[in-house]
Amino acid sequence: MKQPSLSQLRAFAAVAEYLHFRDAAASIGMSQPALSGAVSALEEALGVQLLERTTRKVLLSPAGERLAVRTRAVLETVSELMEEAEAAQAPFTGVLRLGVIPTVAPYLLPTVLRLVHQCYPELDLQVHEEQTSSLLEGLAAGRLDLLLLAVPLGVPGVTELPLFDEDFVLVTPQGHPLAGRDDIPREALKELKLLLLDEGHCLRDQALDICREAGRTEGAPVTTTAAGLSTLVQLVAGGLGVTLLPRTAVKVETARNTALFTGCFTAPAPSRRVALAMRTGAARQAEFEELAHALRGAMKRLPVRVVGGGE
């Protein structure tokens, strides 16, 4: 059995609909001889008679009636395929699966979602909040399309699109010697009772790196008791220690408790960089780069230092 062509299927579907060669030919822009030849070629390819031709009218054979239904379904599927391909060519349409780390999601998603709703209304944004290791696995496996997280990652096959740098601040309980100061030296971290997130959070690793750079020894007390920043700052408010927060999280996490105070480090303050990350050579690379550019503009109102794509 030969493989039928789409033009043969379209010709047969038109005849099945109009039961008239002239009207069928006109409906799909073919000549009558070409239409008749296409239907005959389809009958030969399938090995069945589809039409009963008389001098007065055209009728579908029993096989033709059954196959006409299948033919219409095939053509509809092909049409949907073409529509989907056309939509895929249009930027910022379809599904975008965005992975976000927990120490970024609550503080940046309002800005991200506002931008998407205003500028990319046809984009179906789906957000997944996970820790960095899980996000990278999802990106490599194709489960996620784009990540919003702290960098550098140093992962082969992943391209980073930097968005901004933000300083860390020290969060203390009321009455702490460093509460409210704007000239805290990094060396102050050497002996502080520091509260950190659970293992697996990149913010924990960043805070420990900052402490090591400040000269903190491995034996200095570090208490890890919190799975999220909200719990962490409440432990600080209760007098159990101090912690480090990125500037974007400060307003959200400290506004609920008047017992919390923040202090700023002397320049250069410890900081982190936040970026979008995609698979290197991703099919939607140009789209993701444009989104990164738009996000940099939208994030200028936040307490961050926006960085360009070339940095």
CORNOR-V525050 format. One record per pair of residues at least 6 apart in sequence whose ideal C-beta (glycine too) atoms are under 8 Angstrom apart, sorted by the first residue. I is the first residue (numbers start at 0). GAP is how many residues later the second one is. D is the distance in whole Angstrom. If there is no record, write none. Layout:
<<I/GAP/D> <I/GAP/D>>
//
This chain:
<<0/44/7> <0/45/7> <0/46/6> <1/42/7> <1/43/4> <2/42/7> <3/38/5> <3/41/5> <3/42/7> <4/36/8> <5/69/8> <5/72/6> <6/31/6> <7/30/5> <7/31/7> <7/33/6> <7/34/4> <7/37/7> <8/33/7> <8/62/5> <8/65/6> <8/66/6> <9/18/6> <9/28/8> <9/65/6> <10/13/7> <10/17/7> <10/19/7> <10/23/8> <10/24/5> <10/27/4> <10/28/5> <10/31/7> <11/26/7> <11/27/5> <11/30/5> <11/38/6> <11/52/8> <11/55/8> <11/56/7> <11/59/6> <12/55/7> <12/58/5> <12/59/6> <12/62/6> <13/10/4> <13/11/7> <13/13/5> <13/14/5> <13/21/7> <14/6/7> <14/9/5> <14/20/7> <14/24/6> <14/36/7> <14/43/6> <15/44/6> <15/48/7> <15/52/4> <15/55/7> <15/56/8> <16/7/7> <16/10/8> <17/6/4> <17/9/6> <18/38/7> <18/39/5> <18/40/7> <18/41/7> <19/37/8> <19/38/6> <20/11/5> <20/14/6> <20/15/6> <20/37/7> <21/10/6> <23/11/6> <24/6/6> <24/7/5> <24/9/7> <24/10/4> <27/7/8> <29/8/7> <38/11/7> <38/12/7> <41/8/7> <42/6/6> <42/7/5> <42/8/8> <45/21/7> <47/13/8> <47/15/4> <47/16/8> <47/19/7> <48/12/5> <48/14/7> <48/15/7> <49/10/7> <49/11/6> <49/13/6> <49/14/4> <49/17/6> <49/18/8> <50/7/6> <50/8/7> <50/9/6> <50/10/6> <50/13/6> <51/6/7> <51/7/4> <51/8/7> <51/9/6> <59/8/6> <86/6/5> <86/7/6> <87/6/7> <89/32/8> <90/193/8> <90/195/7> <90/196/5> <90/199/7> <91/27/8> <91/28/4> <91/30/6> <91/31/5> <91/195/6> <91/199/8> <92/29/5> <92/30/6> <93/29/7> <93/30/6> <94/29/5> <94/31/6> <94/50/8> <95/27/6> <95/28/7> <95/29/5> <95/30/7> <95/49/6> <95/50/6> <96/29/5> <96/31/7> <96/46/7> <96/47/5> <96/48/5> <96/49/7> <97/14/8> <97/27/6> <97/28/7> <97/29/5> <97/30/7> <97/46/7> <97/47/7> <97/48/5> <97/49/7> <97/50/6> <98/28/8> <98/29/5> <98/30/8> <98/31/6> <98/36/4> <98/39/6> <98/40/7> <98/45/4> <98/47/7> <98/48/5> <98/49/7> <98/50/7> <99/8/8> <99/9/7> <99/27/6> <99/28/7> <99/29/5> <99/30/8> <99/35/8> <99/47/7> <99/48/5> <99/49/7> <100/28/7> <100/29/7> <100/30/6> <100/31/6> <100/34/7> <100/47/7> <100/48/5> <100/49/7> <100/100/8> <100/101/6> <101/27/6> <101/28/8> <101/29/7> <101/99/7> <101/126/6> <101/127/8> <102/47/7> <102/94/8> <102/98/6> <102/99/7> <102/100/4> <102/126/6> <102/143/7> <102/146/7> <103/44/6> <103/45/6> <103/46/7> <103/144/8> <103/170/6> <104/22/7> <104/24/5> <104/43/8> <105/123/8> <105/143/7> <105/146/6> <106/139/8> <106/141/4> <106/142/5> <106/145/6> <107/40/7> <107/140/6> <107/166/7> <107/191/8> <107/194/8> <108/18/7> <110/184/8> <110/187/5> <110/188/6> <110/190/8> <110/191/7> <111/13/8> <111/36/7> <111/183/7> <111/186/8> <112/12/7> <113/184/7> <114/179/6> <114/180/6> <114/183/5> <115/7/6> <115/9/5> <118/175/6> <119/171/8> <127/7/8> <127/10/7> <127/16/6> <129/8/7> <130/69/5> <130/70/6> <130/71/7> <131/17/6> <131/18/8> <131/21/8> <131/70/5> <132/67/7> <134/9/6> <134/12/5> <134/14/6> <135/11/7> <135/17/7> <135/19/6> <135/22/7> <136/6/8> <137/6/4> <138/6/8> <138/7/8> <138/8/6> <138/19/7> <138/138/7> <138/139/8> <138/140/6> <139/17/7> <139/139/7> <144/133/7> <144/137/8> <144/139/7> <145/130/6> <145/131/7> <145/132/5> <145/142/6> <145/145/8> <146/129/7> <146/130/4> <146/131/7> <147/126/7> <147/127/8> <147/128/6> <147/129/8> <148/53/7> <148/125/7> <148/126/7> <148/128/6> <149/52/5> <149/53/7> <149/56/7> <149/122/5> <149/123/7> <149/124/6> <149/125/8> <150/9/5> <150/11/7> <150/122/5> <150/123/7> <150/124/4> <150/126/7> <151/8/7> <151/121/7> <152/7/7> <152/124/6> <156/122/6> <156/123/5> <157/119/5> <157/120/7> <157/121/7> <157/122/6> <158/118/7> <158/119/6> <158/120/7> <158/121/5> <158/123/8> <158/126/8> <159/115/5> <159/116/7> <159/117/5> <160/114/6> <160/115/4> <160/116/7> <160/117/7> <160/127/7> <160/128/6> <160/131/4> <160/148/6> <161/111/6> <161/112/8> <161/113/4> <161/145/5> <161/146/8> <161/147/7> <161/149/6> <162/111/5> <162/112/5> <162/113/7> <162/129/6> <162/132/6> <162/133/6> <162/136/6> <162/143/7> <162/144/7> <163/109/7> <163/110/6> <163/132/7> <163/135/6> <163/138/7> <163/140/4> <163/141/6> <163/142/5> <163/143/6> <164/106/5> <164/107/7> <164/108/5> <164/109/8> <164/139/7> <164/140/5> <164/142/6> <165/80/5> <165/81/5> <165/82/6> <165/105/6> <165/106/6> <165/108/7> <165/136/8> <165/137/7> <165/138/4> <165/139/7> <166/79/8> <166/80/5> <166/97/7> <166/98/7> <166/102/4> <166/103/7> <166/104/5> <167/38/8> <167/39/8> <167/42/7> <167/76/5> <167/77/7> <167/78/6> <167/79/7> <167/97/7> <167/101/7> <167/102/5> <167/103/6> <167/104/7> <168/75/7> <168/76/6> <168/78/6> <168/81/6> <168/93/5> <168/94/7> <168/95/6> <168/96/8> <168/100/8> <169/8/6> <169/14/6> <169/18/8> <169/72/6> <169/73/8> <169/74/6> <169/92/7> <169/93/4> <169/94/8> <169/95/7> <170/62/6> <170/65/5> <170/71/6> <170/72/5> <170/73/7> <170/74/5> <170/79/8> <170/82/8> <170/83/7> <170/89/6> <170/90/7> <170/91/6> <171/6/6> <171/7/5> <171/64/7> <171/70/5> <171/88/8> <171/89/5> <171/90/8> <171/91/6> <172/6/7> <172/63/6> <172/64/6> <172/65/7> <172/66/5> <172/69/8> <172/86/6> <172/87/7> <172/88/7> <173/84/8> <173/85/5> <173/86/8> <173/87/6> <175/66/7> <175/85/7> <177/6/6> <177/10/6> <177/64/7> <177/85/5> <178/82/4> <178/84/6> <179/81/5> <179/82/7> <179/83/6> <180/82/4> <180/83/7> <181/81/7> <181/82/4> <182/81/8> <182/83/5> <183/79/5> <183/80/7> <183/81/5> <183/82/7> <184/80/7> <184/81/6> <185/24/7> <185/27/7> <185/28/4> <185/79/6> <185/80/8> <185/84/7> <186/27/6> <186/28/6> <187/26/8> <188/21/7> <188/22/5> <188/25/4> <188/27/6> <189/21/8> <189/24/6> <189/25/5> <189/26/5> <189/27/7> <189/30/7> <190/25/8> <190/29/6> <191/49/7> <191/50/5> <192/28/5> <192/30/7> <192/47/8> <192/48/4> <192/49/7> <193/13/7> <193/17/7> <193/26/8> <193/27/7> <193/28/5> <193/29/7> <193/47/6> <193/48/6> <193/49/7> <193/50/8> <194/28/5> <194/29/8> <194/30/7> <194/31/7> <194/37/6> <194/40/5> <194/41/6> <194/45/6> <194/46/4> <194/47/7> <194/48/5> <195/8/5> <195/11/6> <195/12/7> <195/26/6> <195/27/7> <195/28/5> <195/30/8> <195/36/8> <195/47/7> <196/6/6> <196/7/4> <196/27/7> <196/29/6> <196/30/7> <196/31/7> <196/32/7> <196/35/6> <197/6/7> <197/26/6> <197/28/7> <197/29/5> <198/25/7> <202/26/8> <202/41/8> <202/43/7> <202/69/8> <203/20/7> <205/66/5> <206/36/8> <206/37/5> <207/14/8> <209/34/7> <209/60/4> <210/9/8> <210/11/8> <212/57/8> <222/17/7> <222/18/6> <224/6/8> <224/10/6> <224/15/8> <225/6/4> <225/9/6> <228/16/7> <228/20/6> <228/24/5> <229/23/6> <231/11/5> <232/10/7> <232/12/7> <232/20/5> <232/21/6> <232/24/7> <232/27/6> <233/23/7> <234/6/7> <234/8/8> <235/6/6> <235/7/5> <235/24/6> <236/20/5> <236/22/4> <236/23/5> <243/26/7> <244/8/6> <244/9/8> <244/17/8> <245/26/6> <246/56/4> <246/57/7> <247/54/6> <247/55/7> <247/56/7> <249/12/6> <249/53/8> <253/6/4> <253/8/6> <272/34/7> <273/30/8> <274/17/8> <275/12/6> <275/15/7> <275/16/5> <275/19/7> <277/6/8> <277/7/7> <277/10/5> <281/6/7> <288/20/7> <291/17/6> <292/16/7> <295/10/5> <295/11/8> <295/12/7> <296/9/8> <298/7/6> <299/6/6>>
//
